Amino acid sequence: MRPGDRVQLTDQKGRHSTITLAEGGSFHTHRGQINHDDLIGGPDGVVVESSGGTAYLALRPLLPDYILSMRRGAQVIYPKDSAMILTYGDIYPGARVIEAGAGSGALTNWLLRAVGETGHVHSWELREDFAQIARQNVENWQGRKPDNWTLTVGDVSECDVESADRFILDMLTPWEALDTVEKTLRPGGVFVGYVATTTQMSDLVEALRERGCFTEPAAFESMVRGWHLEGLAVRPDHRMIAHTAFLVVARKLAPGTKAPQRRRKPSKGSQALADRKARQAQLSAGTDE
């Protein structure tokens, strides 16, 4: 390990601390001091002892470790959701990807790794303070500003990218940006929406259906549960990373193409939605008058 390397120290209770190595530097805890020089020049994956006699495992952090410990402005997209976005969004080397908003840069780091040097990630963020945090988090992990990344502070509706292979929206009202998605996403391209509530999920799915230029949206969430393994005591952990958000995935159709109408049994939910839209139309008409 060398000066400037980021190192994660883990104690015997599994608690993590992340430090950046510097010659002559030291890390202080209530269990004693660890000198950086004891780690510099050594291999990854060693055990170092503090002046108080506590052993710490020293490893370079993986990207999931970094994301969960980095500075935050907006709430980060958890690794479990990033994995689903990369998989169901089919992010590949060379892809041109647009994401809005950038938040704290968690998903951005995964996207940059996935598209590689031949791809490009265009990130949009409305808030300057969030954009600054995202910029710092990406550059800290990458070591510099990546050449295949463009970060813009503004509304994604102003996006002037001519064509994109993938379009990812992590925003409060993603249906308001679907004009831009429809204009920019190439035929066959994948749209991914990341929303927190069932109401947002429903509104986004219905907005995609109404446009008629996307495949039938798929909506789902992911949950990750760890397991306790101690001899013959094998059971689920008492805590788990459960609901964080819903993902909505659809693909763009070729111009002039209409997807075959999906057959559904009549449902009270569909009728309730139609009634709600009718009431909203009546209210809008009354307001205009």
N, C-alpha and C positions, 0 to 999 in steps of 0.2 A: 504494500500500500504506500501511496505517495502523498506529499503535502498537497492539499486542495481536494483530495478524495473525500467523498461523503461516506461516513461509516455509521452503522446502526449498532448500538450497544444494547444487549438484552440481558437483564438480570435473572436470578433464579426463580423469580415469580412471573417471568414473561413480560415484564415492563420494558418498553423500548425508549431509547433516547438516541437522537441523531446528532452527530457532530461533524464538523468539517476539519480535517486534519491540518495542523499548522506546526511548523518546527518550533519547539519550545512551548507549545500550547498545553493547556490542561483542561480537564473536564471535572467539575466539582459536584459531588452528590452528598447526601447526608450519610452515606456509607464510605466516604473517603474520596480521594483524588485519583484520577487516571491521567498519566502523562501521555500526550500525543506521541512523543518520541518512542514510547514502548510499542506503538503500533506501526509507525513509519518504517518502511523497509521490510516489514513482515508480510506473510501471505494473507490472503482473504480467508476468513473462517478460523480465527485463532481465539483463545481465551486469555483475557488479560485480567489482572487482579488489582483492585483499588488499594489505596494505602490503608484502608480499613479492613482489608481481607476479603472483600466481596468479589466473587468471580463474575465476569461479564463476557458474553460471547460477542465477538466483533465480526460483522459481515457488511459488505457493501449492500445497501438497500436495493431491493428490486423496485420496479416502477409502481406496483401496488402499495409497497411500503411508503414510497415517496409521496404518492397522492394522498394517502390518509394522514400524513404528517405535515404536508406543505401548508403554507399560508393560504387562508381562504377569504374570499370576499363573498361571492355567491356560494351556495351549497354545491359541493362537488358531486359529479356523477360517480357513484361507487364502482369499483372494479367489476362487480358482478353484472351491472348494467352496461358498462363499457364493453364487456365481453359479448353480451347479447347484441349490442349495436354493431360491433365489428363483424359478428357472425351473420346475423340476419340482414344487415346492411351490405354484406358481401364486400367489405372494404379490401381492395387488392393493390399490389404494387403498381404504380403508374396511374391510379385513379385520381380524378379531379373531384374534390369533395368540398362542399360548402356547409358550414355549420353556423348556427345562430341560436342563442348567444354563447359566447365563449366562456362566460362564467369565470371560474378560477383557473381554467386551462387544463383540467383533469382529462377530459375526453380528447382535447387537442393533442396531448402528448401521445395517446394511443393511436390517434389518426395519423400523426406524422410518422410514427414507426411503421404503421401498416402500409401507407402509400409509398414509402421509400423515397429515394432521391429523384426518381423519375415521375412521381406524382406531385400533387400540390393540394394544400389545405387552405381554403379561404375562410377565415373566422370573422364573424361580425358580432359586435357587442355594443349595446346602446349606452352603457354607462362607462365613462372614462375611468372611474376608480376601479371598476371590475376589470377593465381592459388592461390597466397597468399591472394589477395583480397577476392576471393571466400571462402577460408578457414576461414578468419576472419568474413565474413558476416554470414556464416553458424554457426560458433561456437558462435558468439554473440547472434544469435537468439535462438539457441538450448541450450545455457548455457554451452556447452562443445562440444568436438568432438564426434559426434554420433558414436556408435558402428556399426551401419549398413551402414556406408559410407566409401568408399575408394576413395581418390583423387590421381590421378597419373598425373605427368607432363610429357607429351610426346605425340607421335602420336598414335591415336586410332588404327591404323593399326597394332600396336604392342600388342594389347589387347590379353591376354592369358586366358580370361574367357571362360570356356568350353561351357556354354549354358546360354542364356538370354531369358527372356520372352518378354522384350520390348527393343527397340533400338531407341534412339533419337539423331539425328544429327543436331547441330546448328553450321554450319561452312560454309566457303566460297565456297568450292567445295565438297559437300557431296557425289557426285557420285564416287569420288576417294576412298571412304571408303566402298563401297558396297561389295567388296570382304570379308571384315571383318564382315559386317552385315550378308551376306549370310552364312558364315561359323559358326557364333555364334548364330544367332537367331533361336530358336526352331521352328519346324513346327507349324503353327497357330499363332506364335508370331506376334506382331505388330511393324512395322517400322513407325517412324514419322520423317519427314524432315522439318526443319524450315529455310526458305530462304527469302531474302529480295526483290529480283527482279523477273520479269517475265521470264527473260532469264535463271536464275538459276532454277526456277520452271520447265520450259520446259526441260532443260537438265537433271534434276533429274528424271522427269517422264519418259522421253525416255530411260534413262539408266536402270530404273527399268523394263520397258517393254522388253527391249532387253535381259535381263537376263532370262526371262521366268520362274523364280521361285517365283514370287510374284503375288498376285492378281492385278487386274487393279487398278492403283493408283487413289485416290481421292485427289483433290486439291481445297483449298478454303482459304478465309481470313475472319476475323471477324472485325466488327466495333461496337463501343459502343457509343450511343448518350444519353446524359442526357436530362432531361426535366425541364423547368422552371415552377414552380407552385406557383402562387401568386393570391389567390382568384379565380376570373374567368379568369385570364390571364394564360392560359395553352398553352404552345408552346415548341418546341424543343429548347435546348440551342444553342447559336450561335457557340459554339465550341464543338468539339467531338474528341474522340480518333478514328481516321479512320485507314488508312493502316499503319500497323507496319511490317507485314511479311505475307508470304504465308505458309500454312501447306500442306504437302504432306503425305498421309497415305496409307499404303499397308500392306498386311499380307503375311507371308512366307508360301509357299506351301510345302507339303511333298516331300521328295526326289523322283525324277523321275516323278513327276506330272506336267502336263502342263494344265494351265487354259484354258477353252474354249475360242476360238478366239472371241473377241468382234466384232460385226458387226458394221461397220461405213460406212457412205456414203463417197465416194471419195472427198477429199478436196484439195484446193490449198495449204493449210498449210502443209499437209503431203507430197505433192510433192516437196514443197520448202525445207522441211527438208531433204528429200532424195537427192535433188540436192546439198544441202550444204555439206552433208556427202561425196558425190561423189567428190566434189571439194577438200575437205580436204584430202581425200585419194590420189587424184592426186598430191596435193602439198607435202604430206608426201613421196610419191614415188619419186618425183623429188628431194626432199631433201636427201633421202637415196642414190640416185645415185651420 
